[in-house]
């Protein structure tokens, strides 16, 4: 899912290793403290402010383009895509540690 890939790359640029801070069991894309940004920054709005600290906050489409605010129709698909992205990164990280 391109939106989640874009969001993951954005997080990589500002918070390396972010995937280790996410509790997949608690991941709820519509909860301000249990979504991706909520778990990383204590609250969804804090995450938005941190990621766009230049003061140029994204419009709603910008948040959707990064997989942080899925539509109701895309909720399950977006959550699944984030979990897959996180698990892939954790597996790759583990492989690199074993080398």
Secondary structure, 3 states (H helix, E strand, C coil): CHHHHHHHHHHHHHCCCHHHHCCHHHCCCCCCCCCHHHHHHCCHHHHHHHHCCCCCCCCHHHHHHCCCCCCHHHHHHHHHHHHHHHHHHHHHHHHHHHC
